[in-house]
C-alpha cells in the first residue's frame, strides 16, 4: 500500500512520484505490478483501512507486485528470407 502524510494535491503528487520510482525499480528486476485505486476513492473505505491496519499515513494506492516469468526467445528467420528487395 502506498501511503502519504496528508490527502491533498501536493500529497497526491508525491504519491505519484513514489509510485513511478517503485515501478521503475521493480521492472529493472522483472517484477511488475498492478495498481488499484477505486476502493480508496471512498473516504469511509480509506478510514477503515487506515484504522484496521494501524497505518501512519493516508492510503493512496493498493499495489500488487509479482515476478514476471518470461519465455525464452524464439529463433527468427533472416530478413532476406522474408522480404524481397525488388
LINZIWO-V253914 format. One record per pair of residues at least 12 apart in sequence whose C-alpha atoms are under 6 Angstrom apart, sorted by sequence separation. I is the first residue (numbers start at 1). GAP is how many residues later the second one is. If there is no record, write none. Layout:
i-><I & I>
gap-><GAP & GAP>
//
This chain:
i-><37 & 36 & 35 & 35 & 34 & 34 & 33 & 33 & 32 & 32 & 31 & 31 & 30 & 31 & 30 & 5 & 4 & 3 & 4 & 3 & 3 & 2 & 3 & 2 & 2 & 1 & 1 & 1>
gap-><24 & 26 & 27 & 28 & 29 & 30 & 31 & 32 & 33 & 34 & 35 & 36 & 37 & 37 & 38 & 52 & 53 & 54 & 54 & 55 & 56 & 57 & 57 & 58 & 59 & 60 & 61 & 62>
//
